[in-house]
Amino acid sequence: MKRFIKEWGLFILFIALFGLSRLFVWFPVQVEGHSMDPTLANGERLIVLKTTSIERFDIVVAKEGEKNIVKRIIGMPGDTISYDNDTLKVNGKKVDESYLAEYQKAYAKDKLQSVYSYNQYFQELAAQSKAFTTDSQGQETFSITVPKGQYLLLGDDRIVSKDSRQVGTFAKDQIIGEVKARIWPLSKISLISNQ
């Protein structure tokens, strides 16, 4: 028995710790769809931490009905979030969304027609859109007050994302964890920041 423990003890301990951390600390998830383009692409695999605090602009996994979705936190409990022609204001203060720069530039150039060349429906949505970020009615100027205990979640690809603009805000217990790393494809392995 002593020989077995000496030879296999560290390995068994590692497996046990790995299993416990997987159960209580982190989990893998796969991106499905294009709502977080270009930050996160369809099919990419991510590591999500369950134990982090929730902050504005974090990318999180949340429960929407029976499925898990990946979105970005824009509004914290009690916030007033407003957009006017793609300018974000949080509680009346202008806030830069640098993570949208690439797609906003493409929207200004040709309403994302070349970016969306792979999907005619997306091209139609973009062609009809008054701005890159609109509300569920297609208005480019709108305001949302986030209820206490709730969070406003939006996808980075505002044209195609189904998010809090359509389904409403999310309670804290619906937010499962924060995306911390991309592990697939191998060529894009990286830590994920909130900017």
N, C-alpha and C positions, 0 to 999 in steps of 0.2 A: 504493500500500500504506500509506504514512504517513497519507494522508487517511482510509483505511478504519479504521486503528487509532485515530486521533484521534476519529473519529465513533462507532465501535462498541466500542472497547477496554474502557471501563468497564462497558458492558452485558454484554459477553462475560465479563469478570472476575466480575461479579455472578452471572451464570448458573452459571459454573463453581464458585464458592464455595458457592452455594445447593445445587447438585447434590452436591458433596462433603459438605457438612454433613448433607444428607438421607441420604446413604449411611452416614456414620459417627457422626453425633451425635444425630439425632432421627428420629422417624417418626410418622405419623398412625395413629390407631386409632379404631374406632367401638365404643361400648358396645353389647353385645348381651345383652338380658335385664334382669332386675330385681334382681340380687343386690347391687348397690351403691346401690339406692334408700335414702334420698332424696338422698344425696351426688352421685351420678351417675345419670342416667336413661337408659333404653333409647333408642338412636338418637343420643345425643350423640357428638360427635366431639372427640377429644382429641389433644394433642401430648405425646409421650413422649420423654424424654431417655435415651439409652443410657449416658451417661458419668457418672452420679451415683453416689455411695455409697449403700448401703442402710441405712436407719434404721427403727427401730420407728415404726409408724403411717403410714409412707409408703404411698401408693397406687401400685401397680405393675402392670405387664403381665407375666404369666408364661406359659410354655408348658406346657399340659396336653395331652399327646398331640399331636394334629394341630391343636389350636386354641389361640388366645391368649385368656387370661382377664384380667379386671381385678379385683383384690382389694386388701385392706389388710394390711400386715405387722403381725402382733400379736406373734409370738414370734421372737426372734433365736436363733442357734445356742446350744445349751446351756441355754436358759431353761426354767423350769417355769412353765407357764401354767395357772391354775386359775380356774374360774368357780363361783360359788355364788349362785344366785338373781340373776343378771345383774350381779354384782359381780366385776370382773376383778382378779386378783392376779398380779403378775409377780414370780417368785422370792419369794413371800410378802408382797410389798408391794402394798397396794391402789392401783390406777391408775384414774383417771377416763377414761371414753370419751365425751367430750362430743358427738362426732359421731353418737352413737346416741340422743341425748336426744329428738328429735322422735318417732322410732318407738317408743322405750320408753314415752313418755307415751301414745301412741296404743294401745300394747299394754295398758297399765294401764287405760285408759278402756274399751275394748270389744274387746280382743284383736285389734286391727287390722281389724275387720270392715268399718268404713267406708272405711279406706284401701285395702283389698283388694276393694272392691266391683266392680272390673273383672275379677276372676278368682276363680271359685268354688273352684278347687283351692287357691289361696293362703289363702282364708278357712278352708277345712277344715284346712289345716296349722296355721294360727294358733290355731284353736279347740281343737285337740288338744294344743298345745304347753304344757308346764309352766312355761316362762319364755321370754323373748325370745331368749336364747342357751342352747342345749342342745347336748349332744354328739350323735353319730350314732345313739345309742340313745334319744334323747329325754330324757336325764337333765339336770336343771338344775344339779347339782353334779358337776363332773368336773375332771380334771387331765391335762395333756399335757406330757411332757418332750420338748423339741425336740432332736433329735440334732445332734451337731456337724456344721457345714457345711450345715445345713438351716434352713428358715424356715417358720413357721406363718402361713398366709394365710387370712383370713376375709373374707367379704363384709359390708358394713354392714347389709344386710337379712338378719339371721341366720335368720329363719324360712324364707326361700326359697333362700338361697345354698347352692350345692354348692361346698364348699371343702375346706380341709385336714382338716376333721372327717370327711369322707367319703373323700377321695382321698389323704390323707397329706400330709406336709410336702414342701417344694420345695427342690431344690438351688439353689445360687447361679447355676449356669449355665442354670437354667430361668427365671430372672428376667431379662427382656429390658431393662427400663428403668422409670423412674419417671414417673408422670403429672404433668405440670407445668402444663398449661393446657387449658381447654375453649374450643374455637373454633367450635362449632356446638351449638345454634342461636345466631344472632347476638345475640338478647336475653339470653343467658346467658354471653357471652364473659367469661372470668375466669381468673386464676391459681388453681391448686389447692394448698391447704396441707394439711398432714397432720393438722389438727385440725378 
